[in-house]
Amino acid sequence: MNQPEARVAYSIPEVMIQTGLGRDCVYRNIRARKLIARKIGRRTVVLAADLHAFLNQLPKLHEGKSAA
């Protein structure tokens, strides 16, 4: 049985679905150069590796805070 190939890139709506972030938030992070996007003609895509890197660089909840 054939297994589906891993995704290489996502459209902006797919990034929104994968992350649960809204369109404005996705584009704000692209403009801030926190999320790397690429252009194919008029279409904007985010490579899967860049999306994973963006998510991994986000601060962890309670990072740097001592337990109370």
LINRAJO-V446384 format. One record per residue. N is the residue number from 1. PSI is psi in degrees with one decimal (* if undefined). OMEGA is omega in radians with two decimals (none if undefined). D_FIRST is the distance of its C-alpha to the first C-alpha in Angstrom with 1 decimal. Layout:
BEGIN
<<N & PSI & OMEGA & D_FIRST> <N & PSI & OMEGA & D_FIRST>>
END
This chain:
BEGIN
<<1 & 135.1 & 3.13 & 0.0> <2 & 134.7 & 3.07 & 3.8> <3 & 144.0 & 3.12 & 6.4> <4 & 143.3 & 3.12 & 9.7> <5 & 148.7 & 3.10 & 12.5> <6 & 144.5 & 3.12 & 15.5> <7 & 140.6 & 3.11 & 18.4> <8 & -33.8 & -3.10 & 21.2> <9 & 156.2 & 3.14 & 23.9> <10 & 143.5 & 2.99 & 25.0> <11 & 168.9 & 3.13 & 27.6> <12 & -46.0 & 3.08 & 30.7> <13 & -34.4 & 3.10 & 29.6> <14 & -37.3 & 3.06 & 26.2> <15 & -42.5 & 3.13 & 28.3> <16 & -42.8 & 3.14 & 30.4> <17 & -45.0 & -3.09 & 27.6> <18 & -35.6 & -3.03 & 26.1> <19 & -21.1 & -3.04 & 29.5> <20 & 9.7 & 3.13 & 31.4> <21 & 153.3 & 3.09 & 34.2> <22 & 165.5 & -3.12 & 36.1> <23 & -46.9 & -3.12 & 36.4> <24 & -41.0 & -3.14 & 39.9> <25 & -41.8 & 3.12 & 38.9> <26 & -50.2 & -3.13 & 36.0> <27 & -33.0 & 3.09 & 38.4> <28 & -41.4 & 3.12 & 41.2> <29 & -30.9 & 3.05 & 39.1> <30 & -46.5 & 3.13 & 38.1> <31 & -35.7 & 3.13 & 41.9> <32 & -1.0 & 3.14 & 42.8> <33 & 26.8 & 3.04 & 40.4> <34 & -30.5 & 3.10 & 38.6> <35 & 121.9 & -3.10 & 35.3> <36 & 127.5 & 3.09 & 34.6> <37 & 158.8 & -3.14 & 33.5> <38 & 156.9 & -3.13 & 33.2> <39 & 136.4 & 2.99 & 34.1> <40 & 98.0 & -3.01 & 32.2> <41 & -122.6 & 3.12 & 34.9> <42 & -7.3 & -3.06 & 35.9> <43 & 138.1 & 3.08 & 32.7> <44 & 130.5 & 3.10 & 32.7> <45 & 156.4 & 3.07 & 29.5> <46 & 124.5 & 3.10 & 29.1> <47 & 145.0 & -3.13 & 26.8> <48 & -40.6 & 3.14 & 24.5> <49 & -39.0 & 3.13 & 26.5> <50 & -35.9 & 3.09 & 29.7> <51 & -43.7 & 3.11 & 28.8> <52 & -40.3 & 3.12 & 27.9> <53 & -41.8 & 3.10 & 31.2> <54 & -47.7 & -3.12 & 33.2> <55 & -38.4 & -3.13 & 32.0> <56 & -25.3 & -3.13 & 32.6> <57 & -7.7 & 3.10 & 36.1> <58 & 143.9 & -3.13 & 37.2> <59 & 144.7 & 3.09 & 39.8> <60 & 147.9 & 3.10 & 38.9> <61 & 130.1 & 3.14 & 40.6> <62 & 17.7 & 3.13 & 43.9> <63 & 131.5 & 3.10 & 43.6> <64 & 0.1 & 3.12 & 47.0> <65 & 140.3 & 3.10 & 48.6> <66 & 152.0 & 3.13 & 50.1> <67 & 136.3 & -3.11 & 49.3> <68 & * & none & 52.1>>
END
